[in-house]
Amino acid sequence: MLIENEALLHHWYVVAESTDVADEPVAVKLLGRDLVVWRAVGGDVVAAPDRCPHREAPLSEGTVHDGCLVCPYHGWKFGDAGRCVEVPSSGTGKKVPPAAHLPTAQVRERYGLVWLSLGEPQVDIPEMEAESDERYRRINSGVQVWNTSSTRMTDNFLDISHFPYVHIGTFGIAQNQDVPKIEMEQLDADFFGYEYEVEVRNEDGAASSGMDDAVITRRMTTGFNLPFTVRSTIHYETGLDHLILLCSTPIDDVTSYFTFVIWRNDDFSVPAEEVIVFDRAIGAEDKSMLEKVKGVLPLDQRATVSVQSDKPSVEWRRRFADMLA
């Protein structure tokens, strides 16, 4: 199984939005492991196995009181860094067994998202410079579960040849089937990908593009950051930038969390929900197609046929396979 590869433990993955972790514990699953996340007394998010060390009750079924996670079975309490701070049946002042403390995963909050790493991260969370640029606003979209592999999601997000087919209901143009020669390059310190221009339908995307034309040209870059993060930048001729971070997280081999985050240098006059409704519709088209394709994308390049337009995915698969090895 892909998720059993130890190399995957040492990277960051999105499991929730920061706003999802508030007054109650939240159950998540990452790389086949059941975890519970909660917000401790100081405001930091804690992530630990969703298993009480006492009698193995699911801690996510418990509650949070004063920043402590309370087991629903016998009331054991866990505080900062997963430390067991109270065993009610033992009475006050009794020493807590060392084995009662929860092992915790590494947690970071960035871009309004909760990122976890089950090991020692080999690289940092990719940098989005717009996050610290006051000309841009950030729009979060929520976290979904897709019944498909993160490998197939990453392959899809790097691909433009499916636009006139999968996205014909949103922005795809049926006649634009030819893909110009793709040249891969280092886009910046964190993303490897390519630049291109594409004509798109704009009838339903005016709120997103800020333009009224029926057909417009997007100047774009698309690149990847291992293992499963993709960034697409859209530059319109009006000077509007629409930057999208696409995050795929393996729940298991064939189920994934998905979220996207947008940064825009607009005048903030269009409500956020109106901006992202078009991108949500595009994502729904991808989800519908990908959930029809079974299994994990083979990393052996000989297992599937690739052509020039598949160069981004071929390069991602090559580097991903090297990472796993």
VENPE-V124584 format. One record per run of one state. SS is the DSSP state (H for helix, E for strand, - for the rest). FROM is the first residue (numbers start at 1). LEN is the number of residues. If there is no record, write none. Layout:
{{SS & FROM & LEN} {SS & FROM & LEN}}
This chain:
{{- & 1 & 1} {H & 2 & 3} {- & 5 & 1} {H & 6 & 5} {- & 11 & 2} {E & 13 & 5} {H & 18 & 3} {- & 21 & 5} {E & 26 & 5} {- & 31 & 2} {E & 33 & 7} {- & 40 & 5} {E & 45 & 5} {- & 50 & 9} {H & 59 & 3} {- & 62 & 1} {E & 63 & 3} {- & 66 & 2} {E & 68 & 3} {- & 71 & 6} {E & 77 & 2} {- & 79 & 1} {H & 80 & 3} {- & 83 & 1} {E & 84 & 3} {- & 87 & 1} {H & 88 & 3} {- & 91 & 7} {H & 98 & 3} {- & 101 & 3} {E & 104 & 1} {- & 105 & 1} {E & 106 & 5} {- & 111 & 2} {E & 113 & 5} {- & 118 & 11} {H & 129 & 4} {- & 133 & 4} {E & 137 & 4} {- & 141 & 3} {E & 144 & 3} {- & 147 & 3} {H & 150 & 8} {- & 158 & 5} {H & 163 & 4} {- & 167 & 18} {E & 185 & 2} {- & 187 & 5} {E & 192 & 10} {- & 202 & 4} {H & 206 & 4} {- & 210 & 5} {E & 215 & 11} {- & 226 & 3} {E & 229 & 7} {- & 236 & 5} {E & 241 & 12} {- & 253 & 2} {E & 255 & 10} {- & 265 & 7} {H & 272 & 19} {- & 291 & 10} {H & 301 & 3} {- & 304 & 4} {H & 308 & 17} {- & 325 & 1}}
